[in-house]
Amino acid sequence: MNNMQQMMRQVKKMQEQMLKAQEELGKKEVEGTAGGGAVTVRANGHKKILGVTIKPEAVDPDDIEMLQDLVLAAVNDALNKAEELASQDMAKFTGGLKIPGLF
């Protein structure tokens, strides 16, 4: 019976640590870029886009599709980095297992 109580305390402590780690992810930022830095996108560890910076030389009114492609590439780069950040931060709790819905 004592072992069960100790195990439940450990589980509760781990849950609290995981919640804190997930909260901290929201404070961490990553940057995705495209076009040699012509477009930069900032995202947090919750995969929320925080900002987009476009250098003037990236804007060509005759080639809007290029700018759209650069923005898309930079967003995907930022989101991939945010996913990696979340995976790394949460791996210490999951032992590297991919648990659906956890992060």
HUNORBEL-V490206 format. One line per field, one symbol per residue. ss: DSSP state (A for helix, B for strand, O for the rest). phi: phi as a letter, one per 30 degrees, with the letter a starting at -180 (. if undefined). A space follows every 50 residues. Layout:
ss=???
phi=???
This chain:
ss=OAAAAAAAAAAAAAAAAAAAAAAAAOOOBBBBBBOOOOBBBBBBOOOOBB BBBBOAAAOOOOOAAAAAAAAAAAAAAAAAAAAAAAAAAAAAAAOOOOOO OOO
phi=.dddddddddddddddddddddddedcdbbbcbaiijdbbbcbcdcicdc abcbdeddcbedbdddddddddddddddddddddedddddddcciiddce ida
